[in-house]
């Protein structure tokens, strides 16, 4: 079948490209060629080292230096530029380890308001070309460009090249593109040619392409499941391709269906422009290790308020509460509890979290604490009156009153003095 090529610089589309060649129009070597290029329309756009790229954009003097965005010496790496990654620096790495690996790095505290503004600008550019944009995070999203060829006078691939050119010129950061026939493979493709890359995966090649990939390439397969699969002799998607769906479900539960389908390149999830988050969370790393339960309880209260505020802002609530603790030796403890009803109130989150803390916060000191909620629902389905616990209802009424004052006068206008109940 004849291959179709696209020049990512001048946007020329043509057939029968010369392998390793240049664009016949502008001479650029930045070509993407694939036999199904003009038939694929589901994409994943992911900005390259986004936080660090924003910082380099704003300070050209550090353009060629290793840059780490993250907290202080006891914090973790939020982002690392590609220069820093050459030294082994990675996101979520403890800062002291990152600085040991790359002692000459420029370390910058995160500026979330600035990153959020850039992310919104990028999102607006995407929506100029399709309303079907599904954000995954501040700097990445799925796009469905099916049916837009006539409108934009070119294939989805050409439109995507236009989008990333605008992101570079208007926002000042680069992005990589993955193009395929479903979301799973589009996301896989976007990681194949970073940074400033463009890769495509077609339907005919997908099973063979996936066969040699590690099982971790499948969305949702984390370290724990990878370990279980490895113990069962399953390390690649090809191993999964040789198994029956019923056997995978019997052994691994509901995710067995995903293992079966995704390993074969099948994913029927639509690009959903408005999606409910799977979880809402907040955490903090302490300047000094904390042993004391009362101190841990005082530190978790503002996190409960943060999670509550985020839920209320989106008119959401959560049914499952998760407590996260990280010990001084970096061992992590995660515990979850399902509530009687979904909630969005900080007081209920706090009361549940402190009960969990009393069981877990024993022994060694802790360096990090976090709180999160999952099983997200609309707030209209949350917080029914509790006839058996009148004190809880009183606390909720107080919180509603505080919210009303803050809505008028600002978040700092009123607050609670928080001691353990």
C-alpha positions as CSV (number, residue, x, y, z in Angstrom):
1,X,0.0,0.0,0.0
2,X,1.3,3.5,-0.9
3,X,2.6,5.4,2.1
4,X,1.3,8.9,2.8
5,X,3.7,11.6,4.1
6,X,3.3,14.9,5.9
7,X,5.9,17.6,6.3
8,X,5.4,18.9,9.9
9,X,6.9,22.3,9.0
10,X,5.3,23.4,5.7
11,X,2.3,21.0,6.1
12,X,2.7,19.5,2.6
13,X,0.9,16.1,2.2
14,X,2.2,13.8,-0.5
15,X,2.6,10.1,-1.4
16,X,5.5,7.7,-1.9
17,X,8.0,9.5,0.4
18,X,11.7,8.6,0.0
19,X,12.9,6.8,3.1
20,X,15.1,9.1,5.2
21,X,14.4,11.9,2.8
22,X,13.4,15.5,3.0
23,X,10.2,17.4,2.2
24,X,10.2,18.1,-1.6
25,X,8.7,21.5,-0.9
26,X,10.7,23.1,1.9
27,X,13.5,20.6,2.4
28,X,12.6,19.8,6.1
29,X,13.6,16.4,7.5
30,X,10.6,16.6,9.9
31,X,8.4,14.1,8.1
32,X,5.8,11.7,9.3
33,X,5.0,8.8,6.9
34,X,2.5,6.0,7.3
35,X,0.2,4.1,5.0
36,X,-2.9,4.9,7.1
37,X,-1.9,8.5,7.9
38,X,-5.0,10.0,6.2
39,X,-7.3,7.4,7.8
40,X,-6.5,7.9,11.5
41,X,-8.3,10.5,13.5
42,X,-7.9,9.8,17.3
43,X,-4.9,11.7,18.8
44,X,-3.0,12.3,22.0
45,X,-1.1,15.5,22.4
46,X,1.4,15.7,25.2
47,X,3.6,18.7,26.0
48,X,7.3,18.0,26.4
49,X,8.6,18.4,30.0
50,X,5.9,21.0,30.4
51,X,6.7,22.7,33.7
52,X,10.4,22.9,32.9
53,X,9.7,24.1,29.4
54,X,7.6,27.0,30.7
55,X,10.5,28.0,33.0
56,X,13.0,27.9,30.2
57,X,10.6,29.9,28.0
58,X,10.5,32.6,30.7
59,X,14.2,32.6,31.4
60,X,16.3,32.1,28.2
61,X,19.5,32.1,30.3
62,X,18.7,28.6,31.5
63,X,17.6,27.3,28.0
64,X,20.5,24.8,27.7
65,X,20.9,24.0,31.4
66,X,19.5,21.0,33.4
67,X,16.3,22.3,35.0
68,X,14.4,20.6,37.8
69,X,11.0,21.9,39.0
70,X,10.2,20.7,42.5
71,X,10.2,21.3,46.2
72,X,13.0,21.9,48.6
73,X,15.7,19.4,49.7
74,X,13.0,17.1,51.3
75,X,10.6,17.4,48.4
76,X,10.2,15.5,45.2
77,X,10.8,16.3,41.5
78,X,7.6,17.6,39.8
79,X,9.3,17.8,36.4
80,X,12.7,17.6,34.8
81,X,13.8,18.9,31.4
82,X,15.4,16.6,28.9
83,X,18.9,17.7,29.8
84,X,18.3,16.8,33.4
85,X,16.9,13.4,32.4
86,X,20.2,12.6,30.7
87,X,21.6,12.5,34.3
88,X,18.8,10.1,35.4
89,X,16.5,12.7,37.0
90,X,12.8,11.6,36.8
91,X,9.5,12.9,38.0
92,X,8.6,11.9,41.6
93,X,12.2,11.2,42.5
94,X,13.2,12.5,45.9
95,X,14.9,15.9,45.5
96,X,18.1,14.9,47.3
97,X,18.5,12.0,44.9
98,X,18.0,14.2,41.9
99,X,20.5,16.8,43.1
100,X,23.0,14.0,43.8
101,X,22.6,12.8,40.2
102,X,22.7,16.3,38.7
103,X,24.3,18.7,41.2
104,X,24.5,21.5,38.7
105,X,20.8,21.6,38.0
106,X,18.8,24.8,38.3
107,X,16.0,24.1,40.8
108,X,12.8,26.1,40.5
109,X,9.8,26.0,42.8
110,X,6.5,25.1,41.0
111,X,4.5,28.0,39.8
112,X,1.1,26.3,39.3
113,X,-0.8,29.5,38.4
114,X,1.6,30.1,35.5
115,X,1.4,26.5,34.3
116,X,-2.3,26.4,34.6
117,X,-2.6,29.6,32.4
118,X,-0.4,28.1,29.7
119,X,-2.4,24.8,29.9
120,X,-5.7,26.7,29.4
121,X,-4.1,28.5,26.4
122,X,-3.1,25.2,24.9
123,X,-6.6,23.7,25.5
124,X,-8.2,26.7,23.7
125,X,-5.9,26.1,20.7
126,X,-7.0,22.5,20.5
127,X,-10.7,23.5,20.7
128,X,-10.3,25.8,17.8
129,X,-10.1,22.6,15.7
130,X,-12.4,20.2,17.4
131,X,-14.9,20.3,20.3
132,X,-14.0,16.7,21.1
133,X,-11.0,17.5,23.5
134,X,-10.6,15.3,26.6
135,X,-8.0,16.7,29.0
136,X,-5.9,14.1,30.9
137,X,-3.9,16.7,32.8
138,X,-2.8,20.3,32.6
139,X,-0.5,19.6,29.5
140,X,-2.1,16.6,27.7
141,X,-5.3,15.7,26.1
142,X,-7.1,13.3,23.7
143,X,-8.6,14.8,20.5
144,X,-11.1,13.2,18.1
145,X,-10.7,14.8,14.7
146,X,-13.1,12.5,12.8
147,X,-15.2,14.4,10.3
148,X,-13.1,17.5,10.3
149,X,-11.1,16.9,7.1
150,X,-13.4,19.0,4.9
151,X,-13.6,21.8,7.5
152,X,-9.8,22.0,7.9
153,X,-9.0,21.1,4.3
154,X,-6.7,18.2,5.2
155,X,-6.2,15.1,7.1
156,X,-6.3,14.8,10.9
157,X,-2.5,14.4,10.8
158,X,-2.2,17.8,9.0
159,X,-4.5,19.5,11.5
160,X,-2.5,18.1,14.4
161,X,0.7,19.4,12.9
162,X,-1.0,22.8,12.7
163,X,-2.0,22.6,16.3
164,X,1.5,21.8,17.6
165,X,3.0,24.6,15.4
166,X,0.5,27.0,17.1
167,X,1.4,25.7,20.6
168,X,5.1,26.3,19.8
169,X,4.6,29.8,18.4
170,X,1.8,31.1,20.8
171,X,2.6,29.3,24.1
172,X,6.4,28.8,23.6
173,X,6.6,25.1,24.4
174,X,6.9,22.0,22.3
175,X,4.5,19.0,22.2
176,X,4.5,15.4,20.9
177,X,1.7,13.8,19.0
178,X,0.4,10.2,18.9
179,X,-2.2,9.3,16.2
180,X,-4.2,6.1,15.9
181,X,-7.7,4.7,15.7
182,X,-8.3,4.6,19.4
183,X,-7.3,6.4,22.6
184,X,-5.1,3.6,24.0
185,X,-2.8,3.4,21.0
186,X,-2.8,7.2,20.5
187,X,-1.3,7.6,24.0
188,X,1.2,4.8,23.3
189,X,2.2,6.5,20.1
190,X,2.8,9.9,21.7
191,X,5.6,8.4,23.8
192,X,7.4,6.9,20.8
193,X,9.2,9.9,19.5
194,X,9.6,12.5,22.3
195,X,10.4,15.3,22.4
196,X,8.7,17.2,19.6
197,X,7.7,14.0,18.0
198,X,4.9,12.6,15.9
199,X,4.1,8.9,15.6
200,X,1.2,6.9,14.2
201,X,-0.1,3.3,14.8
202,X,-2.5,1.7,12.3
203,X,-5.0,-1.0,12.9
204,X,-3.3,-3.7,10.8
205,X,0.1,-3.3,12.5
206,X,-1.2,-2.9,16.1
207,X,-1.2,-6.6,17.3
208,X,2.3,-7.2,16.0
209,X,3.5,-3.8,17.3
210,X,2.2,-4.5,20.8
211,X,3.3,-8.1,21.0
212,X,6.9,-7.3,22.0
213,X,5.9,-4.4,24.3
214,X,6.0,-5.0,28.1
215,X,2.7,-5.4,29.8
216,X,3.2,-2.0,31.6
217,X,2.4,-0.4,28.3
218,X,-1.3,-1.3,28.9
219,X,-3.1,1.6,30.5
220,X,-3.9,0.8,34.2
221,X,-1.2,-1.9,34.6
222,X,0.9,-0.6,37.5
223,X,3.8,-2.1,39.4
224,X,1.7,-4.3,41.6
225,X,-0.2,-5.9,38.7
226,X,3.0,-6.1,36.6
227,X,4.6,-8.1,39.5
228,X,1.6,-10.5,39.6
229,X,1.7,-11.0,35.9
230,X,5.4,-11.5,35.9
231,X,5.0,-14.3,38.5
232,X,2.5,-15.9,36.2
233,X,5.1,-15.8,33.4
234,X,3.4,-12.9,31.6
235,X,5.8,-10.1,30.7
236,X,4.7,-8.9,27.3
237,X,1.4,-8.0,25.5
238,X,2.2,-10.9,23.2
239,X,1.8,-13.3,26.1
240,X,-1.6,-11.8,26.8
241,X,-2.6,-12.2,23.1
242,X,-2.3,-15.9,23.4
243,X,-4.7,-16.1,26.4
244,X,-8.5,-16.3,26.5
245,X,-10.5,-13.5,28.0
246,X,-12.3,-15.7,30.4
247,X,-9.0,-17.0,31.8
248,X,-7.7,-13.5,32.3
249,X,-10.9,-12.4,34.1
250,X,-10.9,-15.5,36.3
251,X,-7.3,-14.8,37.3
252,X,-7.1,-11.0,37.5
253,X,-10.7,-9.8,37.9
254,X,-12.4,-7.1,35.9
255,X,-9.1,-5.7,34.6
256,X,-8.6,-9.0,32.8
257,X,-11.0,-7.7,30.1
258,X,-8.8,-4.7,29.6
259,X,-5.7,-6.9,29.4
260,X,-7.4,-9.0,26.7
261,X,-8.7,-6.1,24.6
262,X,-5.9,-3.6,24.9
263,X,-3.2,-6.2,24.2
264,X,-4.9,-6.7,20.9
265,X,-5.1,-3.0,20.2
266,X,-8.9,-2.7,20.9
267,X,-10.3,0.2,22.9
268,X,-13.9,1.4,22.3
269,X,-13.8,4.3,24.7
270,X,-14.9,7.6,23.1
271,X,-13.1,10.9,23.5
272,X,-15.2,12.5,26.2
273,X,-15.0,16.4,26.3
274,X,-16.4,16.6,29.8
275,X,-15.1,13.9,32.1
276,X,-15.5,13.4,35.9
277,X,-12.1,13.0,37.6
278,X,-11.4,9.6,39.0
279,X,-10.1,11.1,42.2
280,X,-9.3,14.4,44.0
281,X,-6.3,14.5,46.4
282,X,-3.8,16.7,48.2
283,X,-0.6,15.9,50.0
284,X,2.3,17.7,51.7
285,X,5.9,16.8,52.5
286,X,7.2,17.9,55.9
287,X,10.3,20.0,56.5
288,X,11.1,17.7,59.3
289,X,10.0,14.1,60.1
290,X,6.9,13.9,62.4
291,X,6.4,11.3,65.0
292,X,3.5,12.8,67.0
293,X,-0.1,11.8,66.2
294,X,-1.5,15.1,67.2
295,X,0.8,16.9,64.9
296,X,-0.1,14.6,62.0
297,X,-3.8,15.3,62.6
298,X,-3.2,19.0,62.5
299,X,-1.3,18.7,59.2
300,X,-4.1,16.7,57.6
301,X,-6.8,19.2,58.3
302,X,-5.7,21.8,55.7
303,X,-5.4,18.9,53.2
304,X,-9.0,17.9,53.9
305,X,-10.0,21.6,53.3
306,X,-8.2,21.6,50.0
307,X,-9.8,18.4,48.8
308,X,-13.2,19.7,50.0
309,X,-12.7,23.0,48.2
310,X,-11.8,21.3,44.9
311,X,-14.9,19.0,45.2
312,X,-17.2,21.9,45.9
313,X,-15.8,24.0,43.1
314,X,-16.8,21.2,40.6
315,X,-20.0,20.2,42.3
316,X,-18.6,16.7,43.1
317,X,-18.3,14.4,46.0
318,X,-16.5,11.2,46.8
319,X,-17.4,7.9,48.5
320,X,-14.0,6.3,49.1
321,X,-11.4,8.1,51.3
322,X,-7.7,7.2,51.0
323,X,-5.0,8.1,53.5
324,X,-1.4,8.2,52.3
325,X,1.6,8.2,54.5
326,X,5.3,8.0,53.6
327,X,7.8,7.0,56.3
328,X,11.2,8.5,56.8
329,X,12.7,5.5,55.0
330,X,10.4,6.3,52.0
331,X,8.2,3.2,52.6
332,X,4.7,4.2,51.6
333,X,1.5,3.2,53.4
334,X,-1.9,3.6,51.7
335,X,-5.2,2.8,53.4
336,X,-8.7,3.3,52.1
337,X,-12.2,3.4,53.6
338,X,-15.6,3.5,52.0
339,X,-17.9,6.0,53.5
340,X,-21.6,5.4,54.2
341,X,-22.5,8.1,51.7
342,X,-20.4,10.3,49.3
343,X,-19.3,13.6,50.8
344,X,-17.7,16.8,49.8
345,X,-17.3,18.2,53.3
346,X,-13.9,18.7,55.0
347,X,-15.2,17.9,58.4
348,X,-16.4,14.4,57.4
349,X,-13.1,13.8,55.6
350,X,-11.2,14.9,58.6
351,X,-13.1,12.8,61.1
352,X,-12.6,9.7,59.0
353,X,-9.0,10.4,58.3
354,X,-8.0,10.9,61.9
355,X,-9.6,7.6,62.9
356,X,-7.5,5.9,60.2
357,X,-4.4,7.8,61.4
358,X,-4.8,6.5,64.9
359,X,-4.3,3.0,63.6
360,X,-1.5,3.7,61.1
361,X,0.6,6.5,62.6
362,X,2.6,4.3,65.0
363,X,6.3,3.5,65.1
364,X,8.7,5.3,62.8
365,X,8.5,8.9,61.8
366,X,6.7,10.2,58.7
367,X,7.9,12.6,56.0
368,X,4.7,13.0,54.0
369,X,1.0,12.8,54.5
370,X,-1.8,12.9,51.9
371,X,-5.6,12.6,51.6
372,X,-7.8,11.8,48.6
373,X,-11.2,10.7,47.6
374,X,-12.3,8.4,44.8
375,X,-15.6,7.0,43.5
376,X,-16.6,10.5,42.4
377,X,-20.2,11.4,42.0
378,X,-22.3,14.5,41.4
379,X,-22.8,16.4,44.7
380,X,-26.6,16.1,44.4
381,X,-26.1,12.4,45.4
382,X,-24.0,13.2,48.4
383,X,-24.3,14.1,52.1
384,X,-27.8,13.0,53.1
385,X,-29.0,14.1,56.6
386,X,-27.5,11.9,59.3
387,X,-30.3,11.3,61.8
388,X,-28.1,9.0,64.0
389,X,-25.2,11.5,64.3
390,X,-26.6,15.0,65.0
391,X,-23.1,16.3,65.9
392,X,-21.9,15.6,62.3
393,X,-24.9,17.5,60.9
394,X,-24.1,20.4,63.1
395,X,-20.5,20.5,61.9
396,X,-21.7,20.3,58.3
397,X,-24.0,23.3,58.9
398,X,-21.1,25.2,60.4
399,X,-19.0,24.4,57.3
400,X,-21.7,25.6,55.0
401,X,-21.8,28.9,56.9
402,X,-18.1,29.2,56.6
403,X,-18.3,28.6,52.9
404,X,-20.9,31.3,52.5
405,X,-18.7,33.8,54.3
406,X,-15.7,32.9,52.1
407,X,-17.8,33.2,49.0
408,X,-18.4,36.8,49.8
409,X,-15.2,37.9,51.5
410,X,-12.5,35.5,50.2
411,X,-10.9,32.2,51.5
412,X,-8.9,34.0,54.2
413,X,-11.9,35.7,55.8
414,X,-12.8,32.9,58.2
415,X,-11.5,29.5,59.2
416,X,-11.5,26.9,62.0
417,X,-9.1,26.5,64.8
418,X,-8.4,22.8,64.5
419,X,-7.6,20.4,67.3
420,X,-8.3,16.7,67.4
421,X,-12.0,16.1,68.4
